[in-house]
């Protein structure tokens, strides 16, 4: 019977966590840039 490779499991879990964190950061960055773009409309109006 094969033994469980805990180091591999931990590495995969850490990679998934990093990927999720990066996606969340990108989403926040996109939302912030959209917010800034809306403020730059003439007359101070928003969409």
Phi and psi restraints in degrees (range 20) as a CNS / XPLOR table:
assign (resid 1 and name C) (resid 2 and name N)
       (resid 2 and name CA) (resid 2 and name C) 1.0 -77.8 20.0 2
assign (resid 2 and name N) (resid 2 and name CA)
       (resid 2 and name C) (resid 3 and name N) 1.0 146.4 20.0 2
assign (resid 2 and name C) (resid 3 and name N)
       (resid 3 and name CA) (resid 3 and name C) 1.0 -88.0 20.0 2
assign (resid 3 and name N) (resid 3 and name CA)
       (resid 3 and name C) (resid 4 and name N) 1.0 153.3 20.0 2
assign (resid 3 and name C) (resid 4 and name N)
       (resid 4 and name CA) (resid 4 and name C) 1.0 -74.5 20.0 2
assign (resid 4 and name N) (resid 4 and name CA)
       (resid 4 and name C) (resid 5 and name N) 1.0 133.9 20.0 2
assign (resid 4 and name C) (resid 5 and name N)
       (resid 5 and name CA) (resid 5 and name C) 1.0 -96.1 20.0 2
assign (resid 5 and name N) (resid 5 and name CA)
       (resid 5 and name C) (resid 6 and name N) 1.0 91.6 20.0 2
assign (resid 5 and name C) (resid 6 and name N)
       (resid 6 and name CA) (resid 6 and name C) 1.0 -67.0 20.0 2
assign (resid 6 and name N) (resid 6 and name CA)
       (resid 6 and name C) (resid 7 and name N) 1.0 -32.6 20.0 2
assign (resid 6 and name C) (resid 7 and name N)
       (resid 7 and name CA) (resid 7 and name C) 1.0 -64.6 20.0 2
assign (resid 7 and name N) (resid 7 and name CA)
       (resid 7 and name C) (resid 8 and name N) 1.0 -40.9 20.0 2
assign (resid 7 and name C) (resid 8 and name N)
       (resid 8 and name CA) (resid 8 and name C) 1.0 -64.2 20.0 2
assign (resid 8 and name N) (resid 8 and name CA)
       (resid 8 and name C) (resid 9 and name N) 1.0 -45.5 20.0 2
assign (resid 8 and name C) (resid 9 and name N)
       (resid 9 and name CA) (resid 9 and name C) 1.0 -60.5 20.0 2
assign (resid 9 and name N) (resid 9 and name CA)
       (resid 9 and name C) (resid 10 and name N) 1.0 -42.7 20.0 2
assign (resid 9 and name C) (resid 10 and name N)
       (resid 10 and name CA) (resid 10 and name C) 1.0 -64.6 20.0 2
assign (resid 10 and name N) (resid 10 and name CA)
       (resid 10 and name C) (resid 11 and name N) 1.0 -42.3 20.0 2
assign (resid 10 and name C) (resid 11 and name N)
       (resid 11 and name CA) (resid 11 and name C) 1.0 -62.0 20.0 2
assign (resid 11 and name N) (resid 11 and name CA)
       (resid 11 and name C) (resid 12 and name N) 1.0 -43.3 20.0 2
assign (resid 11 and name C) (resid 12 and name N)
       (resid 12 and name CA) (resid 12 and name C) 1.0 -64.4 20.0 2
assign (resid 12 and name N) (resid 12 and name CA)
       (resid 12 and name C) (resid 13 and name N) 1.0 -39.8 20.0 2
assign (resid 12 and name C) (resid 13 and name N)
       (resid 13 and name CA) (resid 13 and name C) 1.0 -64.9 20.0 2
assign (resid 13 and name N) (resid 13 and name CA)
       (resid 13 and name C) (resid 14 and name N) 1.0 -42.9 20.0 2
assign (resid 13 and name C) (resid 14 and name N)
       (resid 14 and name CA) (resid 14 and name C) 1.0 -64.9 20.0 2
assign (resid 14 and name N) (resid 14 and name CA)
       (resid 14 and name C) (resid 15 and name N) 1.0 -40.6 20.0 2
assign (resid 14 and name C) (resid 15 and name N)
       (resid 15 and name CA) (resid 15 and name C) 1.0 -63.7 20.0 2
assign (resid 15 and name N) (resid 15 and name CA)
       (resid 15 and name C) (resid 16 and name N) 1.0 -40.9 20.0 2
assign (resid 15 and name C) (resid 16 and name N)
       (resid 16 and name CA) (resid 16 and name C) 1.0 -64.5 20.0 2
assign (resid 16 and name N) (resid 16 and name CA)
       (resid 16 and name C) (resid 17 and name N) 1.0 -40.1 20.0 2
assign (resid 16 and name C) (resid 17 and name N)
       (resid 17 and name CA) (resid 17 and name C) 1.0 -64.6 20.0 2
assign (resid 17 and name N) (resid 17 and name CA)
       (resid 17 and name C) (resid 18 and name N) 1.0 -43.5 20.0 2
assign (resid 17 and name C) (resid 18 and name N)
       (resid 18 and name CA) (resid 18 and name C) 1.0 -63.0 20.0 2
assign (resid 18 and name N) (resid 18 and name CA)
       (resid 18 and name C) (resid 19 and name N) 1.0 -41.6 20.0 2
assign (resid 18 and name C) (resid 19 and name N)
       (resid 19 and name CA) (resid 19 and name C) 1.0 -63.7 20.0 2
assign (resid 19 and name N) (resid 19 and name CA)
       (resid 19 and name C) (resid 20 and name N) 1.0 -43.7 20.0 2
assign (resid 19 and name C) (resid 20 and name N)
       (resid 20 and name CA) (resid 20 and name C) 1.0 -64.5 20.0 2
assign (resid 20 and name N) (resid 20 and name CA)
       (resid 20 and name C) (resid 21 and name N) 1.0 -41.5 20.0 2
assign (resid 20 and name C) (resid 21 and name N)
       (resid 21 and name CA) (resid 21 and name C) 1.0 -64.1 20.0 2
assign (resid 21 and name N) (resid 21 and name CA)
       (resid 21 and name C) (resid 22 and name N) 1.0 -41.0 20.0 2
assign (resid 21 and name C) (resid 22 and name N)
       (resid 22 and name CA) (resid 22 and name C) 1.0 -66.0 20.0 2
assign (resid 22 and name N) (resid 22 and name CA)
       (resid 22 and name C) (resid 23 and name N) 1.0 -41.3 20.0 2
assign (resid 22 and name C) (resid 23 and name N)
       (resid 23 and name CA) (resid 23 and name C) 1.0 -62.4 20.0 2
assign (resid 23 and name N) (resid 23 and name CA)
       (resid 23 and name C) (resid 24 and name N) 1.0 -40.4 20.0 2
assign (resid 23 and name C) (resid 24 and name N)
       (resid 24 and name CA) (resid 24 and name C) 1.0 -64.9 20.0 2
assign (resid 24 and name N) (resid 24 and name CA)
       (resid 24 and name C) (resid 25 and name N) 1.0 -40.5 20.0 2
assign (resid 24 and name C) (resid 25 and name N)
       (resid 25 and name CA) (resid 25 and name C) 1.0 -63.9 20.0 2
assign (resid 25 and name N) (resid 25 and name CA)
       (resid 25 and name C) (resid 26 and name N) 1.0 -43.0 20.0 2
assign (resid 25 and name C) (resid 26 and name N)
       (resid 26 and name CA) (resid 26 and name C) 1.0 -63.6 20.0 2
assign (resid 26 and name N) (resid 26 and name CA)
       (resid 26 and name C) (resid 27 and name N) 1.0 -40.0 20.0 2
assign (resid 26 and name C) (resid 27 and name N)
       (resid 27 and name CA) (resid 27 and name C) 1.0 -64.3 20.0 2
assign (resid 27 and name N) (resid 27 and name CA)
       (resid 27 and name C) (resid 28 and name N) 1.0 -43.3 20.0 2
assign (resid 27 and name C) (resid 28 and name N)
       (resid 28 and name CA) (resid 28 and name C) 1.0 -63.8 20.0 2
assign (resid 28 and name N) (resid 28 and name CA)
       (resid 28 and name C) (resid 29 and name N) 1.0 -42.0 20.0 2
assign (resid 28 and name C) (resid 29 and name N)
       (resid 29 and name CA) (resid 29 and name C) 1.0 -62.8 20.0 2
assign (resid 29 and name N) (resid 29 and name CA)
       (resid 29 and name C) (resid 30 and name N) 1.0 -42.4 20.0 2
assign (resid 29 and name C) (resid 30 and name N)
       (resid 30 and name CA) (resid 30 and name C) 1.0 -65.4 20.0 2
assign (resid 30 and name N) (resid 30 and name CA)
       (resid 30 and name C) (resid 31 and name N) 1.0 -41.6 20.0 2
assign (resid 30 and name C) (resid 31 and name N)
       (resid 31 and name CA) (resid 31 and name C) 1.0 -64.3 20.0 2
assign (resid 31 and name N) (resid 31 and name CA)
       (resid 31 and name C) (resid 32 and name N) 1.0 -40.3 20.0 2
assign (resid 31 and name C) (resid 32 and name N)
       (resid 32 and name CA) (resid 32 and name C) 1.0 -67.5 20.0 2
assign (resid 32 and name N) (resid 32 and name CA)
       (resid 32 and name C) (resid 33 and name N) 1.0 -40.5 20.0 2
assign (resid 32 and name C) (resid 33 and name N)
       (resid 33 and name CA) (resid 33 and name C) 1.0 -67.9 20.0 2
assign (resid 33 and name N) (resid 33 and name CA)
       (resid 33 and name C) (resid 34 and name N) 1.0 -35.1 20.0 2
assign (resid 33 and name C) (resid 34 and name N)
       (resid 34 and name CA) (resid 34 and name C) 1.0 -64.5 20.0 2
assign (resid 34 and name N) (resid 34 and name CA)
       (resid 34 and name C) (resid 35 and name N) 1.0 -40.7 20.0 2
assign (resid 34 and name C) (resid 35 and name N)
       (resid 35 and name CA) (resid 35 and name C) 1.0 -63.9 20.0 2
assign (resid 35 and name N) (resid 35 and name CA)
       (resid 35 and name C) (resid 36 and name N) 1.0 -42.3 20.0 2
assign (resid 35 and name C) (resid 36 and name N)
       (resid 36 and name CA) (resid 36 and name C) 1.0 -66.5 20.0 2
assign (resid 36 and name N) (resid 36 and name CA)
       (resid 36 and name C) (resid 37 and name N) 1.0 -37.8 20.0 2
assign (resid 36 and name C) (resid 37 and name N)
       (resid 37 and name CA) (resid 37 and name C) 1.0 -65.6 20.0 2
assign (resid 37 and name N) (resid 37 and name CA)
       (resid 37 and name C) (resid 38 and name N) 1.0 -36.7 20.0 2
assign (resid 37 and name C) (resid 38 and name N)
       (resid 38 and name CA) (resid 38 and name C) 1.0 -68.8 20.0 2
assign (resid 38 and name N) (resid 38 and name CA)
       (resid 38 and name C) (resid 39 and name N) 1.0 -30.4 20.0 2
assign (resid 38 and name C) (resid 39 and name N)
       (resid 39 and name CA) (resid 39 and name C) 1.0 -73.2 20.0 2
assign (resid 39 and name N) (resid 39 and name CA)
       (resid 39 and name C) (resid 40 and name N) 1.0 -21.6 20.0 2
assign (resid 39 and name C) (resid 40 and name N)
       (resid 40 and name CA) (resid 40 and name C) 1.0 -85.6 20.0 2
assign (resid 40 and name N) (resid 40 and name CA)
       (resid 40 and name C) (resid 41 and name N) 1.0 5.0 20.0 2
assign (resid 40 and name C) (resid 41 and name N)
       (resid 41 and name CA) (resid 41 and name C) 1.0 -68.7 20.0 2
assign (resid 41 and name N) (resid 41 and name CA)
       (resid 41 and name C) (resid 42 and name N) 1.0 148.7 20.0 2
assign (resid 41 and name C) (resid 42 and name N)
       (resid 42 and name CA) (resid 42 and name C) 1.0 -61.8 20.0 2
assign (resid 42 and name N) (resid 42 and name CA)
       (resid 42 and name C) (resid 43 and name N) 1.0 142.7 20.0 2
assign (resid 42 and name C) (resid 43 and name N)
       (resid 43 and name CA) (resid 43 and name C) 1.0 79.2 20.0 2
assign (resid 43 and name N) (resid 43 and name CA)
       (resid 43 and name C) (resid 44 and name N) 1.0 1.7 20.0 2
assign (resid 43 and name C) (resid 44 and name N)
       (resid 44 and name CA) (resid 44 and name C) 1.0 73.1 20.0 2
assign (resid 44 and name N) (resid 44 and name CA)
       (resid 44 and name C) (resid 45 and name N) 1.0 13.3 20.0 2
assign (resid 44 and name C) (resid 45 and name N)
       (resid 45 and name CA) (resid 45 and name C) 1.0 -82.6 20.0 2
assign (resid 45 and name N) (resid 45 and name CA)
       (resid 45 and name C) (resid 46 and name N) 1.0 153.6 20.0 2
assign (resid 45 and name C) (resid 46 and name N)
       (resid 46 and name CA) (resid 46 and name C) 1.0 -112.5 20.0 2
assign (resid 46 and name N) (resid 46 and name CA)
       (resid 46 and name C) (resid 47 and name N) 1.0 162.5 20.0 2
